[in-house]
Amino acid sequence: MKLNDLLRGLDGLEIGPQAEGEVASLAYDSRQVRQGSVFFAIQGEKADGHRFVSQVLDRGAVAVVSERLPPEELAARWVRVPRIRRALSTAGRRFYGLPDLHLKLVGITGTNGKTTTAFLVDSILRASGIGTGLFGTIEYRAAGRALPALNTTPESLDLWSYLAQTVEAGGDSAVMEVSSHALAQERVWGFPFYVAVFTNLTRDHLDYHKDFEHYFEAKRRLFEGLGTSPPASAVINIDDPWGRKLLDLRGSRQLTYGMNSNAQVKVKRLESRHDGLEGTIVTPAGKLELASALVGRANLANILAATAAAVAYGVPLERIEEGLRNLKAVPGRFERIDEGQSFLVVVDYAHTDDALRNVLGTARELTRNRLIVVFGCGGERDRAKRPMMGEAAGSLTDLAVLTSDNPRSEDPLLIMNDALVGLQKAGKPYWAEVDREKAIRKALQEAREGDVVVLAGKGHETYQVLKDGPIPFDDREVARRVLREMGYETQK
């Protein structure tokens, strides 16, 4: 396929006279360039693709696509576009054979709950015999193959490739978490979503978006359509004040969910137990019986979101019931660690004050004695949320253990000092231990029968990001090892 054909229809397109060869591949990472590639030079947050344009042309690239004016000596093989990520997505879609024409896309956005909701929707669709791809914070799953996720939402070029693989494997649908970064950066430009879901909006990523209004506007773009028509259906949490702001949108069938009595999808009867949730869910399509291994009020919201999305998709109620029943757990989302100990240990990804409040509220429902939390705050992220996380951890537990959590280039002790302001404000017992493994060990050694220990912040992650780069670290494996060293393995 010629480059002209891949970029056809883009406004403001300027193609150099020698940039019209046959295209063998597309790349935005210079390391992926080979003979016949087209290289999309993107100015990222940490790296600038323009630094490598001479190298990729020497390596056999057909052309460089950029928003910038070309250096004079490279003008013949330069393609200038007004919006680089729109160009990347437009070219990727055509290069990979328009896979969206064969799939119904479900996009899920919000601060909390995206991952669990996506796993639930995926489980429901598969229970209905619908082949799916799944793309989010934990993994990218296409054509029966799962890859660890690098970003919550991949670059458009990768997504189009995964969607093409899903189609080739006989898939009918794709479920994806759509992050605010991806929306603001137009990484999902040109993706026609069939169903879009809004879970909630709480404090996160304000280091990037600067304020709540800009954060919300990024989320809102999913429901307006990015170079496409709005989604056929918009599923909205009306318990959330930001969700209610989406009700003024037009162009989509709206389906609301929540505990609010005015919600169209809501729970009528609920029994919350240590081993899951049971109840009755009311929907516009009728009532369904809920039996889920997931626990707590936060997961009830995720279940209602997934149910509403499935109703909007057109899934029969009995298949929704089956899909909800089939999902036993989500990696790193209130994941239980059981080595035969007499207290409950759970690992959760909660890394905002709201998510921490939700997970600790769920844990409090399950404890017969004390609630202990191990938590930290990420480096190079919104500093203002650190004291809020500290206050949440301190006020909702009997003992909080403050530690390090992906400090990146920042001094972990300075990060902890920010969180200490809120932790001390709560006036409850706490410990501070910068070594995360030692912090986990102290919390587990302190636990007694009937306690609940929550290891918060890292969830499914298998690394700790330090100044010099990531090192292997998995809260789940650390907890299992410590519990075995404490002798609990022999009690199974």
N, C-alpha and C positions, 0 to 999 in steps of 0.2 A: 504494500500500500504506500502511496506517495504522501509526503508530509502535507502537501496542499489539501489532500482529501481528509487527513486526520484533523486538520485545524479549520476546515471549511465552516464558514458562517460566523467566525469570531470577528467582532468589531475591531477596527484599528490594526489589522494584521499587516505586518511588513516583512516580506520574505526576501532574503538575499538571493542573487542569481544562481548561486551554486548550492543552495539549500533545498534541492528538490529531488534528491535521490530516493531510491527505494529504502523504506524503513524496515530494519530487521528487529529492532527492540526500542523501548523507551526507558529512560532512566532519569532519576533526580539525584541519585547517589553516584558520584564519579567512579566509584569502585565497581559499579555494575556496567559500565560502558564497554562496548566491544564494537567490532567492525559493523557499520550500518546502524548504529544507535543514534537516537535523537536525545540530546541532553538538555534537561530543563534546569536552568540555573536559578535556584531559589535562595533568597536571603533569609536564613533562619534566625532563630533567637541566639544560637551559639555558633553557627557555622554559615559561611557564605559560599554558595556553589560557584560563584563567579571566580573564585580563586583557582579553580581547576579547569577553566575553559580551554586553555592552551593544551593542557595534558589530554583532555578527552578528544580534542580534534586530532592531535598527533596519534591517538590510539585508534582512530578510524571512525569517529562520530560523523554522521551526515551533516548535522547542524546543531547549533546551540540556540535554545529558546530562552528569552529573557525579557524583563520589563525595561531594561536599560538600553541606552544607545550603544551600538557596537564600537569596539576599538577599530580604528580604520583598517588595520591589517586583517581583521577577522570579519569584516562587513559582508563579504560574499557568502559566508556560511552562517549568517546570523539571522534569527527570526525574532522580531520585536513584537510583543503583545502587551496590551494594557494591564492585564491581570494574569499573572503567571499560573496561579493555582487553578483558575478557570480553564486556562489553556491545557494544563496537565490533565485535568479531569476529562475535558472534551476529547482530547487525543486518546486517553486511556480507554474511554468508553468505546470508541470506534475501533481501536486496535484490538480490543478483546471481544469484538463481535456483538456489541449492544446486549450484554447479558441481562440488563434490567427489563428487557422486553419479555423475558421468560420467567421472571421472579416477582413475587410481591415482597416489598421491603418493609420491615417494621423497625422504626427508629425510636430509641428510648433516651430521653435526656432528663436532667435534674441533678441536684447535688448528691443526694443519697438514694440508694435503692436501685440504681440502674442495673448493676450486675445481677442481683437476685431476680429482679423482674425479667431481665433478658433470659436467664436460665429457665425461669418458669414458663415464659412464652414459648421458648424452644421446646421444652418438655411437652407442652400442650399440643403444639403443631406436630411433633413427632408421634404423639399418641393418636393423632388424626390421620396418620399415614402420609403426612406432608414432609418431603425431604427438605432439610434446612442447612443453612450455614449460620454460624454464630460468631460474632466479632465483638470483643469488649476488653475489659481491664485484665481479665485472667488469661484468655487465650483467643486465638483466631482458629476457628474450626471450619474446614471446607473439605468436601469430598472424602469424608472419613478420616481426615488427617488434622491433628491439632498442633499448633505452633504457639510457643509462649508469646504473649502480647508485649510489644514494645511501647505502644501508646494505647490509650483507651480506644481511640478511633484511628486507624491507619491512614496514611496518605492515600489520596484518591486512586492513584495508579495501582497500589497494592490491593485496594478494595476491589477495583474492577477485575484484577487478576483472580482474586479469591472468588468473586461472584461468577466468573467464567468457569472456574473449576467446579463450583457448586452446580451450575447448569449442566456441565458435562457429565457429572455424576448422577444426574437425574433429579436434582433439587428443584423445588418449587418456590422456596421462600428463603429469606435471609433476615436474621434478627441482629441488630447492632446497637451497641451503646454509642450515643452521639454526644461527645464532650463539647463543652462551651468553647474550648480552644479550637476544635475542629470546625465548629460553626463560624467562629470569628475569622478563622484563617481560610475559610472556603474549601476545606478538605473534602466536603461532601457536596460541592457544587455539581448540579446536574443529576443528582440521585433522586429519582421520583419515589418518595415514600408513600406506601399504601396506607399504613397506620403510623401515627406519631404519638408518643406517650410522654407526658410531663409528670414527673414524680413529686418534686418539691424544689424549693430554692432556699438554701441557708448559706451561711458565711463560708466561702471557700474561693480560692483562685483570685482574690482581690488584689494580689500582687500583680496579676496580669490584667484584669479587667478594670481595676482602680476603684470602682464603686458598684453597688448593687444594681443600679439602673443599666449600666453597660453589661454587667453579667447577665441580667435578665434579657436584655435586647439580643444578646448572642443566642440564648436559649429560644427566644421567640422566633428566630429565623427558621428553625425547623418546621414551624407551623405555617409559615408564610410561603415556603417553597424557595429553594435556592436555584434559580435558573429553571425551575419547573413549576407546575401548578401546585397549589397547596395539597397536603395529603388528603386522601379520600375521607379518612376519619382522624379526628383529634381526640385523644383520650386524656382527660385532664383531672388532676387531683384538686377538688374544690375545698378540701380541708386547708389547703395552702393558700395564703393571701395572694401570692404571685401567680398561682394557678388560676385564681379567679380573674386575674387581669387578662388571661387568654380568652375569656369567654366573649370578648368583643370581636374576635377574629371571624372572618367570613370565608367561605369557599370550601369548608370541610364539614362533614357531619360530626357533631360534638357528642361525646359520650363521657359523662362525669362519673367519678368514683370517690369514695371516702366514707368516713363515719358520719358525715353530715347527713341529716335526714332528707335533704333535697338531692342527694347524689342518686344517679340512676343505677349505679352498681354499688351495693352496700351490704353489710352483714346484718342479718336479722337476728340470728341466734349464734352465740359464740361460747365455746368452752375452751379455755386456754390451760394446757397441762404441760408438765415437764417434757413429755414426749411429742408435743405438737399441738395443733389446733383442729378443732372440729366445730362445725356450725352450718348455717344455711346462708347462702349468698343470693341476694335478689338482683336480677338483671332485667333489662327490657325484653330479653328472650325467654324469661321464666326463671324459676328458682333452681339452684343446684346445691348439692350437699358437699360441704367442704370437709376433707380429711387430709391433713398435711403434716409431715414430719417437721416442718419449720415451726419455730416457736416465737412468741412475743408479738406485741402490737406493731412494731416496725415491719415485721414480716407479714402481718395481716394487710398492711397498706400495700406491700409488694404483691401479695396474692390478689388483692382487689384490682390493682393496676393491670396485672397479667390477665385476669379474668375479663376485664373490660376490653383489653386489646384483642383477646380471642373472640369475644362477642362481635367486636367491630370487624374482625377478619372474616367472620362467618362460621366459626367452629361450632359444631353441635355441643349442647350442654354436657352430654355424657362423656364426650371426649375431653372437655375442659376438666371435669371431675377426675378423669383418669390421669391426665397430664399433671394436675396438681398433686395427686396421690403419688405419682411415680418419682417426683424429685425428692430425694431423701436429704440432700445437703448441697451447699454451694461452697467450694473451696475458700477457706479463710473468711467466711461469713457466719459468725457464731458457730464455728466448727469445734466440735467437742474433742478433747484429747483424753482418752481413756486408757490408763495403764493399771486399772484395778484400784485406784486410790479412792479414799472415802469422801472426797470432795470433788466438786465439778470444776473442770478447767476448760475454758473456751478461748479460741483465738478469733479475733475479729479485725476487719480492716478499718474500723472507725478512726478517722484522723481529722475530724472537725468537731467543734464543741457540740453541735446538734447530733451528729452521728454517735458521739460518745454518750450523750444523754440517753439516746434511744437504746443503745446496747446495754448500758448500765441499768436502765429501767427494766429491760427484759430480764437481765441477770438477777435483779432484786426480786422479781416474781418467783425465781427458782430457788433462791437461797433459803436454807433453814437456819442459818446462823449468820456469819459475816460475809460481806462482799469486799473483795480485794481487787484492785486494778493495777496493772503495770501499763504505763503510757509514756509517750514522749511527743515532741513536736518536730516536724520536718524543717530542715534548713533550706534557705533560699525560697521560702514561701511566706505568705502573709503573716507578719509578726503580730499583728493585732489580735489574731485568734489564739495566740499562745496563752495569755492569762485567762481567756474565756475557757479554754480546754482545761487549764489547771483548776479553775473554779468548779467546772462540771465534775471533774474527777474527784476533787476533794469533798464537794457537798453531797455527792450521791453514793459514796462508799464509806466503809468503816476503816479502810486503810488504803492509801494511794501510794504507789511506788513510782516516782518520776525518774525517767531514764532517757537514753538517746534513741532517736528514730530518724535514720537517714539525714544526718547533719549536713551532708554535702560539704561545701567549702567553708561553712560557718564553724565556729568554736562550739562544740556541743554543750559546754558548761554555760556559755552565754545564752544559748537557746533555752536551757533549763532554767536559768535565772528569770527569763521572761515568763515562763509558765509558773514559776514559784509565786509570783505576785498574786495570781488567782488562787493557787493552792493554799497559800497561807491565809487568804481572805476567808476561805471556807471554814477555817478553824478546826479541822479534823486532823487525826494522826496521819503523818506521811513520812516516807523515807525518800532520799535522793541518792541514786547510784548511777553514775554515768555509763558504766559497763553494762550493756543490755543483758548479756547472759547472766551476770551476777545478780542483776535486778530480778530476773525471772526466777533464779534459784532462791533468792531471799523470800520472794512472795510464796513460792511453792512450799518452802520449809516452814513458813509461818502458818500455812493453811491447816485447818482442823476439820474434823468430820462435819459435814453439812454446810461448809463454806462454799462460795463460788469465787474462782479466780479468773479474771478477764485479762487476757494479754491483748492489748489494743494497739492498733496503728498499722501493723504490717500485713496482717491477714495472710493472703496467699503468697506474698513475696518471699523469695528465696535468697535475698541479698540484703546487705546493709550498705548504703552509699556514703562513703567517707570522702575526705578531701582528695585523696589520691585515687579514688575510684571505688567501684563496688567490691565487696568481699562476700563470700558465701555466708548466709545467715538466714535461718528459717525458724520463726518462733515455735512452730509445731514440733520440729525435730529437736530443738533445744529442750522444750518442755518434756517430750517423751524421754529423752536421755536423762534429764534430771530426775524424773519420777522413777525411772528404772534404778538409778543410783541410790534413790531413797528406799529401794526395796519393794516397790509396789508391783513390779512385774511378776514376782513370784506369787502374788495374791490372786492372779487371774484364774 
